[in-house]
Amino acid sequence: MKKIFRYILIAGLSLGLMSCDKFFDNMEGDLSKVKAEDLMASNSGFLALLANLYSNLPDMSMSSSDQNSMFANGSRSTPSYGDGTTSFWSYGTIRSVHKFMEAVEQEKAAGRIDEETANAYLGEGRFLRACYYFASVRAYGGIPILDHLLDNEPIDSEKLYIPRSTEKESWDWVLDEFQAAADMMPERQDQAMRANKYTALAMKARAALWAASESKYWNRAPLNENYIAVKKKLTYMEASYADDYYRQAIDAASAVILSGKYELAGAEPANIDAAVSNLITLFQNYDTKEGIFGRSYKNGSSDSGNGNQGWGPNQVITGYLQGTYSVTLNLADEYDYYDSDKTRARKDGKIQTMISGDESTYLTDEKQFKADMVANYKHYNSVDEPFKLKDARFQAWVCYPGSNFRGTTINEQGGLVMPDGTLALYPGNNNGVVKNGVEYYPYGGAADENSFFYKLDKDINDSNRSFYCFQIRKGLDESGNNPNPQTPWYNMRYSEILLTYAEAVVESGMGNETLAAKCLNDVRHRAGFKDDVELTLENVLHEWKCEFAFENQWSHVLHRRRGFITQGTKSMEEGETTSKLTLIPLADLSGDTAQWIFVRCYPYNATAKQGYSGFFNFKADDYYQQIPNYSKNRIDPNNKQQ
């Protein structure tokens, strides 16, 4: 067995062995401090090197990709919009997988490992390689497909220069590799974080849905036909490809569903509070029933973590990164209401701010808001009242005005209606006003008790201000301000497979519609809804938005469906507006008791007053990234004409 460890050690060193978080539940520590003879002495050393290959996988940690969509933004950043798709281009990493697979083959041939064990390892290697290439194809289009080592080729050999396959050929190869990996790997692994048969099938379903969507919606954003890559079909898909890819997505997702190996955590909550609790817990500890693939950061080390601590609201975060991730009103409006706590049927989620119900007006300057307009706004008896019957996912995963996080009330407010009826909207101070023996502050609380939701001209602390009244909670450590939160990351959850199946059936007309409808509604029921909705594309996309907020998924949905907004159009997949929006909560002290109103507005730094004149425009070329070092590697570039 020593020979295989020696080869794998070389493969690991070619990556540069790094201190990586625990991928397998019995592996921990800094691999760079492990001696070679120790790695070659036990199966644990082998797994350590295999874990290093896992550590290079894309999409294996929380990121801010969804800030590129309408549903999130940097708290203090000018509203931005663009592609957040993770790419991959590292043939050094691919070589390391090939060295690993070569060593397995040699040990099998020598009789030092049996065929079953060898096939399991080879399947795992093919799975990893397929994941790498999947990230390459979705970002670059057709890629050079290298499936073997080139170590024996002379340095000047033409065989070292691999041309790009067409985009369709690349997608087909990735899907075939995921299937081959699934056929070779066991149904379960001894270590919870390692891929297995169903992980490979789940990834195949994801990749097949991506290829199908891109094919069907290619003409939403066709590339310039004079590009070299388009002429050679390196960046080219067409509608005729879609049905086969949808079929593959349906078959792969169905295999995972019917296996019975996975389930939704907290699938039938007793009430809304139970649903909220279940959904919070899901992102505190890795759930092996719902989690198909991901990573747990609970490795006993306080020096490594998920890296999302600074995304919480100012009141509960320390350091310069507090409140750096904001949630827009666009997303808040997407989350439905329950009609009541008892019946829990779906009710439209648009937050009511006006008595008339007309929610089409948004302030672009606080001076547009006049005292005589206050009577037109719906008044609430508490700042959190508009959110109490919101979808449990909103309550569990978003810090909203009046919510409680880590035992602290999140005070998000932008001013007062004074007792005499005058306005103090975004005032230059945070002076309290007493009403019925209670002191109310324009920004929700005294000093640091407010969540820094405001922006003032010439504000010396403007770097700490947020332009949005909603911030992220999902994935943050509920227990306290840990600079290295060890909450889990799900690369793939079972709910994704359910929605993948539902979307593929709706889009193609193939598969089992009854099962697809059940998949769609199972996801909703876990969120506390009791009613069933029809199996429609609109309803499926709605669940993608709500179920996977802040998990990098919505920006991926937009990418594969060519759903980003293009100039002069509105995308139904992003909502009714083409601007990122927020609310200004105001305490109204002009009546007998304090009440709250909510003003729809553009974020302060997205107004003409602040010199902002941006218009979101995602061009067709933006769906493909530029090929790295294409001239040196002698391959055709993207977005270049002959």
Secondary structure, 3 states (H helix, E strand, C coil): CHHHHHHHHHHHHHHCCCCCCCCCCCCCCCHHHCCHHHHCCCHHHHHHHHHHHHCCCCCCCCCCHHHHCCCEEECCCCCCCCCCCCCCCCHHHHHHHHHHHHHHHHHHHCCCCCHHHHHHHHHHHHHHHHHHHHHHHHHHCCCCCCCCCCCCCCCCCHHHCCCCCCHHHHHHHHHHHHHHHHHHCCCCCCCCCCCCHHHHHHHHHHHHHHHHHHHHCHHHCCCCCCEHHHHCCCCCCCHHHHHHHHHHHHHHHHHHHHHCCCCCCCCCCCCHHHHHHHHHHHCCCCCCCCEEEEECCCCCCCCCCCCCHHHCCHHHCCCCCCCCEEECHHHHHHCCEECCCCCCCEECCCCCCECCCCCCCCECCHHHCCHHHHHHECCECCCCHHHCCECHHHHHHEECCCCEECCEECECCCEEECCCCCEEECCCCCCCEEECCEEECCCCCCHHHECCECCCCCCCCHHHCECCCEEECCCCCCCCCCCCCCCCEEEEEHHHHHHHHHHHHHHHCCCCHHHHHHHHHHHHHHCCCCCCCCCCHHHHHHHHHHHCCCCCHHHHHHHHCCCCCCCCCCCCCCCCCCCCCEEEEEEECCCCCCEEEEEEECCHHHCHHHCCCCCCCCCHHHHCCCCCCCCCCCCCCCCCEC
